[in-house]
């Protein structure tokens, strides 16, 4: 086999692995039926191939976040263009994005609110978090976070719809990039469940995801926010850090619910910061 043909085989294998990881990231973060999506050659995935681990696909989470945020930004722009008031358009946009993601992160947020608020010790907290029923702590926390997200987006949209679109994409990208570092920082709180089964992303993949996210955030937010984009990034990072620190103190590590809650809080914090920066409050 020639050197060139060897290079072509390596390139093809790399593209196949990239495609498989991207499909896994899309499947995990959205409700899209990616198992039926063709790869870059138009072929359906081979069921006999060893699938990639979720941890190895996490550096692509920002790309999926870009698509989710882009869908939301398009929805927001169309609604405002046809005359829907900004608060109503923001509400429908956030609702549509929650539907697109299967309320994955919101479910995690409500679960840890119920567990941390209602459990007396670590084991009881973990037990409550596994209960699918929604309690008072979860309902109130979820309502506050979703309403805050809508209000922040509506504030930006009333000022500038294009800026709101950029802020929304930036928040969805950055918040999903922070999932892998959280898993690097903390240990799984259980021996089973998503937190333990997903594996631990490598340090290289974590940095690669963060770098990709920063580039995408700068692409969509540097024009409307200027240097305020740093405030948005810091706010999102602090949101994820706060959830991680609270989880470490409450249950000694992370679960899938903790990762979802961290994303939801980071996304909200980034949108709140963007609303303050773009509207001129700070």
SESE-832513 format. One line per field, with one value per residue (C-alpha): residue number from 1; x, y, z. Coordinates in nm, 3 decimals, padded with zeros to 5 digits. Example, Ala and Ser with C-alpha at 12.3 -4.5 7.8 and 13.67 -1.06 7.14 Angstrom:
2
n	c(1 2) $
east	c(01.230 01.367) $
north	c(-00.450 -00.106) $
up	c(00.780 00.714) $
end
This chain:
282
n	c(1 2 3 4 5 6 7 8 9 10 11 12 13 14 15 16 17 18 19 20 21 22 23 24 25 26 27 28 29 30 31 32 33 34 35 36 37 38 39 40 41 42 43 44 45 46 47 48 49 50 51 52 53 54 55 56 57 58 59 60 61 62 63 64 65 66 67 68 69 70 71 72 73 74 75 76 77 78 79 80 81 82 83 84 85 86 87 88 89 90 91 92 93 94 95 96 97 98 99 100 101 102 103 104 105 106 107 108 109 110 111 112 113 114 115 116 117 118 119 120 121 122 123 124 125 126 127 128 129 130 131 132 133 134 135 136 137 138 139 140 141 142 143 144 145 146 147 148 149 150 151 152 153 154 155 156 157 158 159 160 161 162 163 164 165 166 167 168 169 170 171 172 173 174 175 176 177 178 179 180 181 182 183 184 185 186 187 188 189 190 191 192 193 194 195 196 197 198 199 200 201 202 203 204 205 206 207 208 209 210 211 212 213 214 215 216 217 218 219 220 221 222 223 224 225 226 227 228 229 230 231 232 233 234 235 236 237 238 239 240 241 242 243 244 245 246 247 248 249 250 251 252 253 254 255 256 257 258 259 260 261 262 263 264 265 266 267 268 269 270 271 272 273 274 275 276 277 278 279 280 281 282) $
east	c(00.000 00.138 00.195 -00.084 -00.335 -00.242 -00.307 -00.644 -00.741 -00.647 -00.842 -01.146 -01.126 -01.095 -01.401 -01.597 -01.507 -01.595 -01.931 -02.009 -01.920 -02.123 -02.426 -02.386 -02.363 -02.676 -02.860 -02.771 -02.844 -03.155 -03.457 -03.365 -03.373 -03.000 -02.985 -03.138 -02.909 -02.658 -02.289 -02.075 -02.084 -02.462 -02.445 -02.639 -02.426 -02.313 -02.478 -02.183 -01.927 -01.816 -01.991 -01.790 -01.821 -02.018 -01.707 -01.518 -01.802 -01.828 -01.584 -01.847 -02.119 -02.054 -02.135 -02.466 -02.528 -02.467 -02.734 -02.980 -02.916 -02.933 -03.277 -03.388 -03.239 -03.418 -03.746 -03.702 -03.618 -03.916 -04.159 -04.042 -04.039 -04.407 -04.499 -04.501 -04.400 -04.051 -04.166 -04.404 -04.145 -03.885 -04.127 -04.210 -03.843 -03.729 -04.023 -03.930 -03.569 -03.676 -03.890 -03.601 -03.372 -03.636 -03.622 -03.305 -03.134 -03.451 -03.524 -03.179 -03.225 -03.557 -03.422 -03.125 -03.341 -03.577 -03.290 -03.075 -03.373 -03.564 -03.298 -03.151 -02.835 -02.640 -02.819 -03.161 -03.068 -02.959 -03.276 -03.497 -03.302 -03.389 -03.760 -03.931 -04.197 -04.165 -04.159 -04.204 -03.831 -03.793 -04.102 -04.004 -03.641 -03.738 -03.991 -03.741 -03.470 -03.696 -03.867 -03.529 -03.405 -03.713 -03.691 -03.322 -03.381 -03.682 -03.479 -03.212 -03.467 -03.646 -03.312 -03.181 -03.314 -02.982 -02.800 -03.056 -02.995 -02.621 -02.657 -02.887 -02.644 -02.351 -02.531 -02.629 -02.276 -02.084 -02.311 -02.272 -01.896 -01.879 -02.019 -01.688 -01.478 -01.733 -01.679 -01.303 -01.327 -01.568 -01.603 -01.929 -02.148 -02.285 -02.142 -02.419 -02.628 -02.526 -02.258 -02.066 -02.149 -02.053 -01.685 -01.448 -01.352 -00.980 -00.811 -00.733 -01.096 -01.210 -00.977 -01.065 -01.435 -01.374 -01.158 -01.419 -01.688 -01.493 -01.440 -01.810 -01.910 -01.677 -01.816 -02.176 -02.136 -01.826 -02.008 -02.308 -02.127 -01.767 -01.541 -01.858 -01.833 -01.579 -01.845 -02.082 -01.822 -01.731 -02.096 -02.167 -01.857 -01.948 -02.298 -02.162 -01.900 -02.165 -02.371 -02.062 -01.947 -02.293 -02.311 -01.970 -02.080 -02.422 -02.348 -01.971 -01.966 -02.181 -02.464 -02.637 -02.883 -02.598 -02.458 -02.799 -02.851 -02.507 -02.589 -02.924 -02.779 -02.477 -02.702 -02.926 -02.632 -02.480 -02.809 -02.855 -02.501 -02.560 -02.882 -02.697 -02.406 -02.607 -02.874 -02.600 -02.670 -02.302) $
north	c(00.000 00.339 00.625 00.822 00.538 00.495 00.865 00.836 00.541 00.731 01.037 00.822 00.653 00.991 01.124 00.811 00.848 01.218 01.142 00.870 01.098 01.384 01.158 01.044 01.403 01.496 01.189 01.268 01.642 01.647 01.436 01.408 01.050 01.040 00.662 00.703 00.986 00.899 00.969 01.197 00.938 00.907 00.568 00.461 00.370 00.009 -00.157 -00.399 -00.123 -00.045 00.282 00.568 00.649 00.954 01.097 01.091 01.284 01.562 01.796 01.821 01.936 02.304 02.223 02.067 02.366 02.593 02.407 02.419 02.788 02.853 02.692 02.908 03.222 03.152 03.099 03.422 03.621 03.493 03.554 03.912 03.974 03.876 04.111 03.892 04.103 04.029 03.876 03.637 03.552 03.482 03.256 03.053 03.034 02.901 02.659 02.530 02.477 02.286 02.063 02.012 01.896 01.679 01.890 01.693 01.967 02.099 01.751 01.738 02.082 01.994 01.661 01.809 02.088 01.828 01.606 01.877 02.057 01.760 01.504 01.487 01.293 01.193 00.863 01.022 01.303 01.055 00.854 01.159 01.257 00.922 00.973 01.089 01.283 01.662 01.816 02.170 02.253 02.128 02.309 02.644 02.620 02.520 02.802 03.063 02.949 02.926 03.259 03.426 03.287 03.415 03.757 03.793 03.693 03.923 04.214 04.169 04.114 04.438 04.614 04.429 04.103 04.023 04.064 03.841 03.573 03.593 03.584 03.283 03.087 03.187 03.072 02.735 02.674 02.777 02.600 02.266 02.304 02.322 01.971 01.795 02.010 01.940 01.568 01.619 01.815 01.590 01.216 01.025 01.023 00.678 00.356 00.338 00.576 00.823 00.991 00.665 00.502 00.796 00.771 01.059 01.288 01.334 01.659 01.718 01.672 01.904 02.181 02.117 02.159 02.477 02.622 02.541 02.697 03.019 03.056 03.005 03.247 03.514 03.454 03.532 03.769 03.985 04.236 04.310 04.265 04.372 04.300 04.227 03.878 03.807 03.887 03.645 03.367 03.427 03.433 03.103 02.946 03.063 02.918 02.573 02.600 02.690 02.383 02.163 02.298 02.257 01.901 01.818 01.938 01.772 01.432 01.423 01.436 01.450 01.255 01.298 01.528 01.746 01.780 01.880 02.130 02.279 02.335 02.494 02.731 02.819 02.897 03.116 03.299 03.365 03.505 03.726 03.862 03.918 04.108 04.338 04.394 04.449 04.668 04.885 04.810 04.722) $
up	c(00.000 -00.099 00.145 -00.021 00.000 00.366 00.425 00.247 00.467 00.780 00.665 00.587 00.926 01.097 00.915 01.005 01.374 01.364 01.205 01.460 01.751 01.609 01.568 01.928 02.052 01.858 01.986 02.346 02.340 02.121 02.039 01.669 01.529 01.447 01.432 01.086 00.977 00.699 00.744 00.525 00.242 00.250 00.419 00.726 01.030 01.050 01.354 01.379 01.434 01.789 01.881 02.030 02.398 02.505 02.672 02.341 02.173 02.431 02.259 01.983 02.223 02.128 01.764 01.866 02.091 01.793 01.597 01.887 01.944 01.571 01.553 01.844 01.689 01.360 01.544 01.738 01.426 01.231 01.516 01.569 01.193 01.161 01.444 01.755 02.060 02.194 02.528 02.351 02.085 02.355 02.543 02.232 02.137 02.474 02.478 02.133 02.236 02.546 02.324 02.080 02.360 02.524 02.842 02.925 03.121 03.283 03.414 03.574 03.727 03.887 04.012 04.196 04.339 04.484 04.604 04.757 04.905 05.040 05.130 05.478 05.392 05.081 05.022 05.061 04.824 04.557 04.611 04.560 04.249 04.093 04.162 03.842 04.032 04.046 04.393 04.517 04.518 04.164 04.036 04.186 04.074 03.723 03.699 03.818 03.576 03.271 03.344 03.396 03.066 02.884 03.047 02.959 02.596 02.567 02.706 02.440 02.163 02.254 02.214 01.905 01.759 01.592 01.920 02.089 01.828 01.886 02.263 02.245 02.028 02.248 02.563 02.417 02.287 02.598 02.848 02.669 02.642 03.023 03.071 02.997 03.238 03.511 03.458 03.469 03.794 03.986 04.033 03.973 04.282 04.192 04.054 03.795 03.589 03.320 03.528 03.572 03.237 03.013 03.100 03.168 02.880 02.829 02.923 02.555 02.451 02.729 02.616 02.252 02.330 02.529 02.252 01.990 02.206 02.259 01.885 01.815 02.091 01.954 01.606 01.705 02.000 01.955 01.729 01.955 02.288 02.220 02.517 02.712 02.564 02.839 03.100 02.930 02.929 03.293 03.400 03.228 03.377 03.725 03.683 03.599 03.875 04.134 04.047 04.056 04.391 04.541 04.412 04.555 04.897 04.880 04.723 04.675 04.295 03.985 03.827 03.493 03.668 03.794 03.442 03.309 03.589 03.531 03.165 03.244 03.505 03.288 02.991 03.205 03.362 03.020 02.889 03.195 03.153 02.783 02.855 03.096 02.856 02.539 02.699 02.848 03.214 03.271) $
end
